[in-house]
Every structure is written in structure tokens, then in C-alpha cells.
Amino acid sequence: MSDSELYRRLGISIAARRAELGITQAQVAAQIGLTRASLANIETGRQKMMLHQIYRLVEALKLKSVLDLVPPTFSYVDNPEPVTFTGGNVSDSIRAQVTQFVRTVKA
């Protein structure tokens, strides 16, 4: 699992728990000292959180442990095999997106 996949899964867990409790992004963000936009980015995996914010988040979401938010295991992908492309020209942006998708599916 890549770092970005870990943060994406964390965000999904946060959004699901928040919806379960029926509270808004703005309410949760205020409790942990972030903006609503920052929490929205966290919920989509586009922004990372600091450890102290995660503990505040656990409290705001009325959870028992930080472990309730993260996948049960995490295996860091150090040097994954490269994804090779053949055929037409592929932009760097599309290449990165396809590579991330392929690595996510393999995990």
C-alpha cells in the first residue's frame, strides 16, 4: 500500500464516521483546529494530518482509539516495480495517475 492509499483510506474512514454521527465537516474541523476545507481535503486523501490532530479527531468522532480509523495493516511499498507504457505518447500527469491506479489495484 502506498502512502497516498493509506491517507485515502483514512479519509474514507473519517467521512464515514462523521456521516454516521450526523455531524458536519465544519463541526469536526472546529474541534480539531482545522478549516472545513482542510478536513474536506483530508477526507479525500489529498491532505495529510499531524499526529496530534489525529488524536483530536478520535475524540471529536467519539472513537476509542486511533486504530478505529486506520486499516488493520499497512505495508509500505518501498521500491515498487515500474509500470511500463507502450504505444502513443502519455503525459506525465496521466502516467502518474495510471501508475497509482495500477499499484492500488495490486495492493
C-alpha positions as CSV (number, residue, x, y, z in Angstrom):
1,M,0.0,0.0,0.0
2,S,1.3,3.4,-0.9
3,D,1.4,6.4,1.4
4,S,-1.4,8.1,-0.7
5,E,-3.6,5.0,-0.4
6,L,-3.2,5.0,3.4
7,Y,-4.3,8.6,3.5
8,R,-7.2,7.9,1.1
9,R,-8.4,5.1,3.4
10,L,-8.0,7.2,6.5
11,G,-10.1,9.9,4.8
12,I,-12.8,7.4,3.9
13,S,-13.0,6.2,7.5
14,I,-13.2,9.8,8.8
15,A,-16.0,10.7,6.4
16,A,-18.0,7.5,7.1
17,R,-17.8,8.0,10.9
18,R,-18.7,11.7,10.6
19,A,-21.7,10.8,8.5
20,E,-22.7,8.0,11.0
21,L,-22.7,10.6,13.8
22,G,-24.6,13.2,11.6
23,I,-22.1,16.0,12.1
24,T,-20.7,18.4,9.5
25,Q,-17.2,18.9,8.3
26,A,-17.3,22.4,9.8
27,Q,-18.2,21.0,13.3
28,V,-15.4,18.4,13.3
29,A,-12.9,20.8,11.8
30,A,-13.6,23.3,14.6
31,Q,-13.0,20.7,17.2
32,I,-9.6,19.7,15.9
33,G,-8.4,23.2,14.9
34,L,-8.6,22.9,11.1
35,T,-10.6,24.6,8.5
36,R,-13.6,22.9,6.9
37,A,-11.7,22.9,3.6
38,S,-8.7,21.2,5.2
39,L,-11.0,18.4,6.6
40,A,-12.6,18.0,3.2
41,N,-9.1,17.5,1.7
42,I,-8.2,15.0,4.4
43,E,-11.4,13.1,3.8
44,T,-10.4,12.7,0.1
45,G,-6.8,11.8,0.9
46,R,-5.4,15.0,-0.6
47,Q,-4.0,16.3,2.7
48,K,-2.1,14.6,5.5
49,M,-2.7,15.1,9.2
50,M,-0.3,15.6,12.1
51,L,-0.4,13.1,14.8
52,H,-1.9,15.4,17.5
53,Q,-4.7,16.3,15.1
54,I,-5.5,12.6,14.6
55,Y,-5.9,12.2,18.4
56,R,-8.2,15.2,18.5
57,L,-10.1,13.7,15.6
58,V,-10.6,10.5,17.5
59,E,-12.1,12.5,20.3
60,A,-14.3,14.5,18.0
61,L,-15.6,11.4,16.3
62,K,-16.2,9.7,19.7
63,L,-14.0,6.8,19.0
64,K,-12.0,4.7,21.4
65,S,-8.7,4.5,19.5
66,V,-6.9,5.9,16.6
67,L,-6.8,2.3,15.4
68,D,-10.6,2.7,14.6
69,L,-9.6,5.0,11.7
70,V,-6.7,3.2,10.0
71,P,-6.5,0.0,8.1
72,P,-5.6,-3.1,10.2
73,T,-2.3,-3.4,8.4
74,F,0.0,-1.2,6.4
75,S,2.9,-2.5,4.4
76,Y,5.0,0.3,2.9
77,V,5.8,0.0,-0.7
78,D,9.5,1.0,-0.8
79,N,10.5,0.5,-4.4
80,P,7.6,-0.9,-6.4
81,E,8.2,-2.3,-9.8
82,P,7.8,0.3,-12.5
83,V,4.7,0.4,-14.7
84,T,5.7,0.3,-18.3
85,F,3.8,2.0,-21.1
86,T,3.9,1.1,-24.8
87,G,2.3,2.8,-27.7
88,G,1.3,6.5,-28.1
89,N,2.6,9.4,-26.0
90,V,1.3,9.6,-22.5
91,S,1.6,12.8,-20.5
92,D,3.4,12.8,-17.2
93,S,0.2,13.5,-15.3
94,I,-1.7,10.7,-16.9
95,R,1.3,8.3,-16.5
96,A,1.3,9.1,-12.7
97,Q,-2.4,8.6,-12.4
98,V,-2.3,5.3,-14.2
99,T,0.7,4.1,-12.2
100,Q,-1.0,5.0,-8.9
101,F,-4.2,3.2,-10.0
102,V,-2.2,0.0,-11.0
103,R,-0.4,0.0,-7.7
104,T,-3.6,0.4,-5.8
105,V,-5.3,-2.4,-7.6
106,K,-2.3,-4.7,-7.0
107,A,-2.3,-3.9,-3.2
